[in-house]
Amino acid sequence: MNIFNLGGMEAGSGDDAAGTPNAEAQCSRKACRSAATWQLLWNNPRIHTPDRRKVWLACDEHREWLEDYLQTRGLWKATMPFVDGSSIEAASDSAHGGAS
Ligand SMILES: [Zn+2]
């Protein structure tokens, strides 16, 4: 199943030691490890308050797939470009609901 991991063990000797922290800005699509370039804002009225925004990160390839997934379920709110460190979720979680 995971050919890349098997190959990586052999070929990438020393890569792990670098410890580059790049895990946080990956696409949210299952099994996709591409860097995120989009953030999809969504809200599930059944479990979230109306002003709550959940964020999924998406690469170019999966942005449409994830948008469609959320839109089908009536959860999608907005899609915005994702610039490293600009996640809406991080901003709204640290603010105690005062910004508006
Ligand atoms: Zn992806």
Residues whose N, C-alpha, C, O or C-beta is under 5 A from the ligand:
A	BS01	ZN	C27 R29 C32 S34 C59 H62
